[in-house]
Amino acid sequence: MPVTPSRCPVPPDQLPINEYQDMNQSWFYSWGGRSLSGYIKPLVVLWCLSWIVTGPVAAASFSPGKALTPFLLWGAAGSLVLPILTLAQLYTGWFHVGQRLRREAVPYEESGWYDGQIWVKPEEVLNRDRLLMDYQVRPILRRVQKTFGILFGVLALLMLGTQLV
């Protein structure tokens, strides 16, 4: 017997489908599903903005006039921290929603932490949610994972470069 949405006891803001839609419309979390250029541009902007902090720190350690290469390598490496932390937040948010979409049962709270309940999804809701996970959320998670791999590879190369200089 299918459960109609009106009989679903989960508050609307705690339904996985609504959490997914909220994230998909969010200015921050929607970033993961943008086109490739729309995805990379904020990373580059964050990396450039990070130079505001890491540039002076690197300059204090390595004078750009005397040791330009170490200054650039350490500054570039330090500037990767903000993009990596931002991607970690992006990944964590999508991972959480993906897990709630994938699960057969949804934990929820009616009015506070003390009255937690569990709602078992009907078959059609479970199938819909798992399709969303497989075809909408998982590609975003894979993209962020690949980006992590690339950024950590770049970081390793920068660290290796600082050892060779």
C-alpha positions in Angstrom: 0.0 0.0 0.0 1.7 3.3 -1.1 2.2 6.0 1.4 1.0 9.4 0.2 3.1 12.4 1.0 0.4 13.7 3.3 0.7 10.5 5.4 4.5 10.7 5.6 5.4 11.6 9.2 8.8 13.2 8.4 8.8 17.0 8.5 9.2 18.4 5.0 12.6 20.0 5.8 14.0 16.6 6.9 12.8 14.6 3.8 15.9 13.5 1.8 14.3 14.7 -1.5 13.8 18.2 0.0 17.3 18.2 1.4 18.6 17.3 -2.1 16.5 20.0 -3.7 17.6 22.6 -1.2 21.3 21.7 -1.8 20.8 21.7 -5.5 19.4 25.2 -5.4 22.0 26.5 -2.9 24.5 29.0 -4.2 27.4 27.0 -2.6 26.4 23.4 -3.0 25.0 23.8 -6.6 28.6 24.6 -7.5 29.4 20.8 -7.6 26.9 20.2 -10.4 27.9 23.1 -12.6 29.6 22.9 -16.0 33.4 22.2 -15.9 34.3 25.9 -16.3 31.7 26.9 -13.7 33.2 24.3 -11.3 36.8 25.2 -11.9 36.5 29.0 -11.8 35.6 29.3 -8.1 38.5 27.0 -7.2 40.9 29.3 -9.1 39.3 32.4 -7.5 39.7 30.8 -4.0 43.3 29.9 -4.8 44.1 33.4 -5.9 42.3 35.0 -2.9 44.4 32.7 -0.7 47.5 34.4 -1.9 46.4 37.5 0.1 47.4 35.5 3.2 50.0 33.1 2.0 51.9 35.6 -0.1 53.0 37.7 2.8 53.7 34.6 5.0 55.8 33.1 2.2 57.6 36.4 1.6 58.5 36.6 5.3 60.1 33.2 5.1 61.6 33.6 1.6 62.4 37.0 0.2 61.0 37.2 -3.3 64.0 39.2 -4.4 66.5 36.6 -3.2 64.6 33.3 -3.3 61.8 33.7 -5.9 61.4 30.0 -6.5 60.9 28.9 -2.9 58.6 31.9 -2.4 56.4 30.9 -5.3 56.4 27.2 -4.4 55.5 27.7 -0.8 53.0 30.4 -1.5 51.3 28.2 -4.1 51.2 25.3 -1.7 49.8 27.3 1.1 47.2 28.8 -1.2 45.8 25.4 -1.8 44.5 25.1 1.8 41.3 27.3 1.2 40.2 25.4 -1.9 40.8 22.1 -0.2 38.8 23.1 2.8 36.0 24.4 0.6 35.9 21.2 -1.3 35.8 19.2 1.9 32.7 21.1 2.9 31.2 20.6 -0.5 31.9 16.9 -0.3 30.6 16.5 3.2 27.3 18.1 2.4 26.6 16.1 -0.7 27.8 12.9 1.0 25.3 13.5 3.9 22.4 14.0 1.5 23.5 11.1 -0.6 23.5 8.8 2.4 20.0 9.9 3.4 18.8 9.3 -0.1 20.3 5.8 -0.2 19.0 4.6 3.1 15.8 2.5 3.4 14.9 4.3 6.6 15.0 8.0 7.5 15.7 9.1 11.0 13.9 12.4 11.8 12.8 14.5 14.7 9.3 15.8 15.2 10.0 18.7 17.5 13.4 18.3 19.1 16.4 15.9 19.7 14.5 14.0 22.4 11.7 12.6 20.2 13.7 11.0 17.3 11.7 8.6 15.1 12.5 6.4 12.1 10.4 6.3 8.9 10.8 3.4 6.5 10.5 4.6 3.0 7.9 3.0 0.7 9.3 1.1 -2.3 8.6 3.9 -4.9 10.2 6.6 -2.6 13.2 4.4 -2.0 13.6 3.8 -5.8 13.3 7.5 -6.6 15.8 8.4 -3.9 18.3 5.8 -5.0 18.0 7.0 -8.6 18.7 10.5 -7.5 21.7 9.3 -5.5 23.1 7.3 -8.5 22.5 9.8 -11.2 22.7 13.2 -9.5 24.6 13.0 -6.3 27.2 10.3 -7.1 28.6 12.2 -10.1 29.2 15.3 -7.9 30.9 13.2 -5.3 33.2 11.6 -7.9 34.0 15.0 -9.4 35.0 16.4 -6.0 37.1 13.2 -5.3 38.9 13.6 -8.6 39.5 17.3 -7.8 40.9 16.3 -4.4 43.3 13.8 -6.1 44.5 16.5 -8.5 45.0 19.1 -5.8 46.8 16.7 -3.5 49.0 15.7 -6.5 49.8 19.3 -7.2 50.5 19.8 -3.5 52.9 16.8 -3.5 54.7 18.2 -6.6 55.0 21.6 -5.0 56.4 20.0 -1.8 58.8 17.9 -3.9 59.8 21.1 -5.7 60.6 22.8 -2.5 62.9 20.0 -1.5 64.8 20.1 -4.8 65.3 23.9 -4.6 
